[in-house]
Amino acid sequence: MIRIEDALQALNIVEWTLSGQPKTEAEFNAQFKKIVSTNASGTAIISSNPSEFGVTWSQVSTKQKELQTAYDNAKYQRDRAGAYPSIGEQLDLIYHAGIGGDAFQAAIKAVKDKYPKG
């Protein structure tokens, strides 16, 4: 699951704190804090003023949904990656069958058939 933190990072928002996983604009504005500057001694000045966040709840929630959709659409890639024979096993299949050998091609095809694209 894509988190609010992932959306903030994708939006290039840095130097912030968030307590919890907000579901609404009001929760976001209450739970999000932004470091807006430092004082003369180097201590962070933290703002809870939404006008100083550099991002709105609408932007964050839209980005989170966008990232979740992209993650969901790539499920077959994650499934395939774990199902393919290891590189060592693939090389062994090639060695024993020759490049383009039937055993190698069958092993790769089995994974692609089990986890088809979209």
N, C-alpha and C positions, 0 to 999 in steps of 0.2 A: 504494500500500500504506500502511496506517495504521501509524504507528510507536508505540513505547512513549511517546515524548515527547508525541504527540498525545493519548494516553489520560491521561497525567499532567495535561496542560493542561485537558482536559475535566473532570477530577476536581478542578480548582482547586488543584492542588498547585503551590506556588511555591517559589522559592529552593532549587534542588536541582542536582545534577550527576549525570550518568550516563555511564559509560564502556562503550560497546558496546550491543548489542541483546540483552538477556537473554531466554532461552527458558524458564527455570525459576525457581522461588522462590530457590533457592540462588544462582544467577547474579545475580538481581535484588538480593538482599541484599548480595552482594559488590560489585556495580557501582554501586549507588545510594548517594548521599550527600546529606544534608539539612542546610541551614543552619538551625540551631535558635535561634541568638541572636547577639549581638555582644558583644565585651568592652568595657571602658571606653574603649579607643582607637578603637572602631568596626570592629575586625577581626572577620570572620565566624567563628563557632564552628560547625564542621562535624561532624555526627554520622554514624557508620556503624552505629548501633544501630537495628535495624528497629523497635523499640518507639517510636522518636522520629520515624519517617518520616511519620506522619500518613496512611499508606496502606499497604495490604498488596498482595502480589503477586497474590493472588486478585482484588482489586478492580481492579488495573491490567489484568490479562490479560482479565478479563470486559469491562471498558470498551473495550479494544482490539478485541475480537471484535465488540462491539456497534457500534462506529464503522465497522469494516470491512464489516459487513453492511449498514449504512445507505449507505455509499459504493457498495458493489456494486449495491444496489437502485436507485440513482439514475444508473446508467450511461446509460440512455436519455436522461436530461435533459442530461448532458454531451455526448452524441453529437448531440442535437438542437441544442443551443446553437451548436455550430460549423457545423452544416449549413444553418441558416436563412440566407436571403439577408440581407445587411447591412441596417441600418435605411435607408440611402440607397437601396439597391436596392428594398426594400419600398415606400418612399415613391414611387419612380419607377413601380413597377408600379401602385400606387394612382392616381397622377396620370394615367397613360395609360389606365387602364381604368375609372377612377371608383371610388368607395368600394364595396367588395364585388365588385370586378371579377373576372372569371374567371381572369386570369393570376395575380393576387395569391393568390387562393384555391387555385389549382392548385399554386403554389410552396410554400405552407405545408402543404397536404395531402400533397405528395410527401415532405416531411421527416417528417411525423407517421406516414405509412405505412412509411417506411424504418426509423424508430426508434420502434416502438410502446411504449406503457407496459407495464411488467412483463409 
